[in-house]
Amino acid sequence: MNIEEPMEKKEIGRNPFVYNAPVRGSDFFDRDETINRLLKETVTGKSQGSVWITGERKVGKTSLLSYLYWKYGHYNEKIRLYDTDEYFDAAFVFLNTQYNRTREDFYQNMLQSVKTYSDFKIEPQADAFTNFTNVIKSLMDVQKYYFFFLVDEFDALVESMAIKDQETANLLLSELNSFIEGTGKIRFSCIFAANQSYNELMKQCSIDIRGSGLAKEPLELPWFTKDQVKELAQQYLKNQSLQFTQEETDFCFKMTQGYPYFVQKLFSIMYDQKMKNLDPNTYLSIVKKEYGKAFEDTVKDWNVSNMPKRTMEKIESLARNTIKNLGDQVSLIGYLKSPGDEYEPETGYKKILKLLHKRGGMTLEEISAITLILPDKVLDFTKEMEGKGFIEKIFLDREGKEFLVSLTQEGISQEDTK
């Protein structure tokens, strides 16, 4: 079977950057080192292992799995199954589990993903698990296929299941662990993509499944380097008359620190504005303003208070960098790491403003808005700020332990912070 994916032809003069969907096919950019490691863990090494890929939201996990499916959907060489004398055709199968909610959903999804490899009929059974295991067993025994499932958004599935039925979540993880370890007649491997490591996920969901098939050392998907940001621009602008200078690609890296989503987003903004042939100063000012708004809206939409701690810390670092370089074009985003971290409720917003001013290195006149994340305690500023126009939005997470609040510039003065 040959896996083919239609490629969108880039038109000269058309914005080529992709930030609002997984990058596919020939648009995929420079993950060679990661791909080589994944292939070594699965098809080019001695054994067929599983891998747990982690990374921040929109860092490229789905794009990576999609590329593996597009490029290696049907691997060209037979592999020898570890600890046996049998040879198999290796197949990479993409599986998005983001909208699966139950164990039945998951196995039905897996079953549908391998049906195209089967040229025979199997008598359907009452449940998706039995149907799936029967099909996989026949594909291994009769057609000699060994599958590598590219499981996207797996943590979202486990979290959803654990909230509703923790016992079934335990059962699913135990089953997958057995399949991956090859303890029964059915055997396959998985490359999981998630926002957090397996151990972090187990802790969050209060699950204790420690089998070696699942509990892999996470492979973190890195952000782009400065050179990679430049090379990405060159790849996407190939055959176009519009090109970015070294100064412009350096500016993009400085603003984004190589975060793939924001690199594509900023390059897209820069492309659209540069096409207008604006005065250089006007061009940069517009780009900063538009990117600052896009950055702020994105971080708010992601609701960072619900992200894993490690992810939240990296977003915080990126936010500080963005604030520093954009000045008054973006909200100041501040994080208080514990309830007592330089915060006392009775001092109210004045203390917060002073704290964020200190941490952000900015004057209050430069702050267009303030975003706060305070863990472990919900503090309501509504009454003390009532009528002053400070409160814009308050977001509570599902446990009510963290909140995000935006304060507008209106009414803030130097006197207010004394």
C-alpha positions in Angstrom: 0.0 0.0 0.0 1.3 3.4 -0.9 0.2 6.3 1.3 -0.2 9.4 -0.7 -1.3 12.8 0.5 -2.1 15.6 -2.0 0.2 18.6 -1.6 -1.1 22.1 -1.9 0.9 24.0 -4.5 2.2 27.3 -3.2 1.3 30.2 -5.4 3.8 33.0 -5.8 2.5 36.0 -3.8 0.3 33.8 -1.6 1.1 33.7 2.1 2.8 30.3 2.5 3.1 30.1 6.3 1.0 27.5 8.2 0.0 28.1 11.9 -3.7 27.2 12.2 -3.5 23.6 11.2 -1.0 20.7 11.4 1.8 21.1 8.9 1.7 18.3 6.2 3.7 16.8 3.5 6.4 18.9 1.9 5.6 21.8 4.3 7.0 19.8 7.2 10.2 21.3 8.4 13.4 19.9 9.9 12.7 17.3 12.6 15.3 15.0 11.1 17.0 14.2 14.4 13.7 13.4 16.1 12.5 11.3 13.2 15.8 9.3 13.1 15.4 8.5 16.8 11.8 7.5 16.4 12.7 5.2 13.5 15.5 3.7 15.5 13.1 3.0 18.4 10.6 1.3 16.0 11.8 -0.1 12.7 15.6 0.5 12.2 16.8 -0.7 15.6 17.0 -4.3 16.9 13.7 -4.2 18.8 10.3 -2.6 18.2 9.7 -0.2 21.0 7.1 2.5 21.9 7.8 6.2 22.4 6.1 8.9 24.4 6.5 12.3 22.7 5.8 15.4 24.8 5.7 19.1 24.1 3.8 22.3 24.5 0.5 23.0 22.7 1.1 23.6 19.0 4.8 22.7 19.2 4.4 20.3 16.3 3.4 16.9 17.8 0.4 16.3 15.4 2.5 17.5 12.5 5.2 15.1 13.3 2.9 12.1 13.6 1.1 13.1 10.4 4.4 13.3 8.6 5.5 9.9 9.8 2.2 8.5 8.5 2.6 10.3 5.2 6.2 9.4 4.7 6.4 5.9 6.2 2.7 4.7 6.2 3.9 1.5 4.6 7.5 1.0 5.4 9.6 -0.3 2.5 11.6 -2.9 4.3 10.5 -5.9 6.2 11.5 -6.0 9.9 12.4 -8.9 12.1 10.2 -9.0 15.2 12.4 -8.9 18.2 12.9 -12.2 20.0 11.5 -14.2 17.1 12.5 -15.4 13.7 9.5 -13.9 12.0 9.6 -11.0 9.5 6.8 -8.5 9.0 5.7 -5.6 6.9 5.8 -2.5 9.1 2.9 -0.1 8.9 2.6 3.3 10.6 -1.1 4.2 11.3 -2.3 7.6 12.4 -4.8 7.8 15.2 -6.3 11.0 16.6 -7.9 10.2 20.0 -8.8 13.8 21.0 -12.5 13.2 20.6 -12.6 9.7 21.9 -14.3 9.6 25.3 -14.6 5.9 26.1 -12.7 2.6 25.8 -15.2 1.6 23.1 -14.5 4.8 21.2 -10.8 4.1 21.3 -10.8 0.6 20.0 -13.4 1.5 17.4 -11.0 4.2 16.2 -8.1 1.7 16.1 -10.2 -0.8 14.2 -11.1 1.8 11.5 -7.5 2.8 11.2 -6.3 -0.7 10.1 -9.3 -1.7 8.0 -7.6 -0.6 4.8 -4.8 -3.1 5.4 -7.1 -6.1 5.5 -8.2 -7.9 2.3 -10.5 -10.4 4.2 -13.6 -10.3 6.2 -13.9 -11.1 9.9 -17.2 -11.9 11.6 -18.1 -8.8 13.6 -18.5 -9.3 17.4 -20.5 -7.4 19.9 -17.8 -5.0 21.1 -15.1 -2.9 19.5 -12.3 -4.5 21.6 -13.0 -8.0 20.4 -13.4 -6.9 16.8 -10.1 -5.0 17.0 -8.1 -7.8 18.5 -9.5 -10.3 16.0 -8.5 -8.1 13.1 -5.0 -7.4 14.4 -4.4 -11.1 15.1 -5.4 -12.0 11.5 -3.3 -9.2 10.0 -0.3 -10.4 12.0 -0.8 -14.2 11.4 -2.1 -14.1 7.8 -0.7 -11.0 6.1 2.3 -10.5 8.3 1.7 -6.9 9.3 3.2 -5.3 12.4 1.6 -2.0 13.3 3.0 1.2 14.8 0.1 3.3 16.0 0.7 7.0 16.0 -1.6 8.0 18.8 -2.3 11.7 19.0 -3.8 13.6 21.9 -3.6 10.4 24.1 -3.5 12.4 27.4 -6.8 14.1 26.5 -8.5 10.7 26.2 -7.0 9.3 29.5 -8.0 12.5 31.4 -11.5 12.4 30.0 -11.9 8.7 30.9 -10.4 9.1 34.4 -12.9 11.8 35.3 -15.9 9.6 34.4 -14.7 6.1 35.0 -11.3 5.6 36.5 -11.6 1.8 36.6 -12.1 1.7 32.8 -9.2 4.1 32.3 -7.0 1.6 34.3 -8.3 -1.3 32.2 -7.4 0.5 28.9 -3.9 1.4 30.0 -3.3 -2.2 31.3 -4.5 -3.6 28.0 -2.3 -1.3 25.9 0.7 -2.1 28.2 0.2 -5.9 27.6 -0.1 -5.4 23.8 3.0 -3.3 23.7 5.0 -5.7 25.9 3.9 -8.6 23.7 2.7 -10.7 26.6 -0.1 -12.3 24.6 -0.9 -13.3 21.0 -1.4 -9.7 19.9 1.5 -7.3 19.7 2.0 -3.8 18.4 3.9 -0.6 19.2 2.8 3.0 19.8 4.2 6.4 19.4 2.1 8.5 21.8 1.9 12.3 21.6 0.8 14.2 24.7 1.2 17.6 26.5 2.8 15.8 29.4 4.8 12.8 30.3 3.3 9.5 31.2 4.2 9.8 34.9 2.8 13.3 35.0 -0.4 12.1 33.4 -0.7 9.2 35.9 -0.2 11.5 38.8 -2.8 14.0 37.6 -5.4 11.3 37.0 -4.5 9.3 40.2 -3.8 6.2 38.2 -1.0 3.7 39.0 -0.2 1.6 35.9 3.6 1.3 35.8 4.2 -1.3 33.0 7.3 -0.8 30.9 5.3 -0.7 27.7 3.8 2.7 28.6 6.1 4.2 31.1 8.7 5.4 28.6 11.2 8.2 29.1 9.5 11.1 27.3 11.0 12.4 24.1 10.5 16.2 24.3 9.9 17.9 21.0 12.3 20.9 21.0 11.6 24.5 19.7 13.5 25.7 16.7 17.0 27.1 16.9 17.9 30.5 15.5 19.4 28.8 12.4 16.3 26.7 12.0 14.0 29.7 12.0 16.0 31.2 9.2 16.0 28.0 7.2 12.2 27.6 7.7 11.7 31.1 6.2 13.9 30.1 3.3 12.0 26.8 2.7 8.6 28.5 2.8 9.6 31.4 0.6 11.3 29.3 -2.0 10.4 30.5 -5.5 8.8 33.7 -4.2 10.0 37.2 -4.9 9.4 38.3 -1.3 12.2 37.2 1.0 13.1 37.9 4.6 16.4 39.5 5.5 18.7 38.1 8.2 17.6 40.9 10.4 14.0 39.9 10.0 14.5 36.2 10.7 16.6 37.2 13.8 13.7 39.4 14.9 11.3 36.5 14.6 13.6 34.2 16.7 14.0 37.0 19.3 10.3 37.4 19.6 9.3 33.7 19.6 12.4 31.9 21.0 11.7 29.4 18.2 8.3 28.2 19.5 7.0 26.6 16.2 3.5 27.9 16.3 4.5 31.5 17.1 7.3 31.4 14.5 4.8 30.5 11.8 2.3 33.1 13.1 4.8 35.9 13.3 6.2 35.1 9.8 2.7 35.1 8.4 2.0 38.6 9.9 5.4 39.8 8.6 4.6 38.4 5.1 1.2 40.1 4.9 2.6 43.5 6.0 5.7 43.3 3.9 3.6 42.7 0.8 2.1 46.2 1.3 5.5 47.8 0.8 5.2 49.9 3.9 7.8 52.3 5.3 10.2 50.1 7.4 9.3 51.9 10.7 5.6 51.6 10.0 6.0 48.0 8.9 7.7 47.0 12.2 5.2 48.9 14.3 2.2 47.2 12.7 3.9 43.8 13.0 4.6 44.3 16.7 1.1 45.5 17.4 -0.6 42.7 15.5 1.7 40.0 16.9 1.3 41.3 20.4 -2.5 41.0 20.2 -2.2 37.6 18.6 0.1 36.4 21.3 -2.1 37.7 24.1 -5.3 36.2 22.6 -3.6 32.8 22.1 -2.2 32.5 25.6 -5.6 33.4 27.0 -7.4 30.9 24.7 -5.0 28.1 25.8 -6.0 28.8 29.4 -2.5 28.2 30.7 -3.7 27.6 34.3 -4.9 24.1 33.2 -1.6 23.2 31.6 1.0 20.9 33.2 3.4 22.8 35.5 6.4 22.3 33.1 4.5 23.7 30.2 3.1 26.6 32.2 6.7 27.5 33.2 7.9 27.5 29.6 4.9 29.7 28.5 5.7 32.1 31.4 9.3 32.4 30.1 8.1 33.0 26.6 5.6 35.6 27.8 8.3 37.5 29.7 10.5 37.5 26.6 7.6 38.7 24.5 6.7 41.5 26.9 10.3 42.6 27.0 10.6 42.9 23.3 7.1 44.3 22.5 6.9 46.9 25.2 3.4 48.5 25.2 2.1 46.3 22.4 1.1 43.4 24.7 -0.3 42.6 28.1 2.0 42.1 31.0 1.6 38.5 32.1 2.6 37.8 35.6 2.7 34.5 37.6 2.6 34.2 41.4 3.9 30.7 42.1 2.3 30.3 45.6 -0.5 32.0 47.6 2.1 33.8 49.7 4.5 34.8 47.0 4.7 38.6 47.7 1.0 38.8 47.8 -1.3 39.9 50.6 -5.1 40.1 49.9 -5.5 43.3 52.0 -3.2 45.3 49.8 -5.2 44.5 46.8 -4.4 45.4 43.3 -1.8 48.1 44.3 0.6 45.4 45.6 0.1 43.3 42.4 0.8 46.3 40.2 4.0 47.0 42.0 5.0 43.4 41.9 4.4 43.0 38.2 6.1 46.4 37.5 9.1 45.1 39.4 9.2 41.7 37.6 8.4 43.1 34.2 10.9 45.9 34.3 8.3 48.3 32.8 6.7 51.6 33.8 3.0 51.4 34.5 2.3 53.7 31.5 3.7 50.9 29.3 1.4 48.3 30.6 -1.7 47.9 28.4 -3.1 45.1 30.5 -2.1 42.7 33.2 -2.7 38.9 33.3 -2.2 37.0 36.6 -2.1 33.4 37.5 -2.2 32.6 41.2 -2.2 28.9 42.3 -4.0 27.3 45.2 -6.4 30.1 46.2 -9.2 32.0 44.5 -9.0 35.7 45.3 -11.8 38.0 44.2 -10.9 41.6 43.4 -14.3 42.5 42.0 -15.5 44.5 45.0 -12.4 46.6 45.7 -12.1 47.4 41.9 -15.8 47.8 41.3 -16.6 50.8 39.1 -13.0 51.4 38.2 -13.0 49.4 35.0 -10.2 47.1 36.0 -11.8 43.7 35.8 -11.9 42.3 32.3 -12.2 38.5 32.6 -11.9 35.8 35.3 -11.3 32.2 34.4 -11.5 29.4 36.9 -10.1 25.9 36.3 -12.1 22.8 36.9 -10.9 22.5 40.5 -11.1 26.2 41.3 -7.4 26.2 42.5 -6.0 28.6 39.9 -7.4 31.7 38.1 -6.5 34.0 35.4 -7.5 37.7 35.6 -6.9 40.5 33.2 -6.8 44.1 34.4 -7.1 47.0 31.9 -5.0 50.1 31.9 -7.9 52.4 32.6 -7.6 54.3 35.8 -4.1 53.0 36.7 -1.7 55.8 37.8 1.6 55.9 39.6 -0.2 57.2 42.6 -2.3 54.0 42.7 0.7 51.8 43.3 2.2 53.7 46.2 
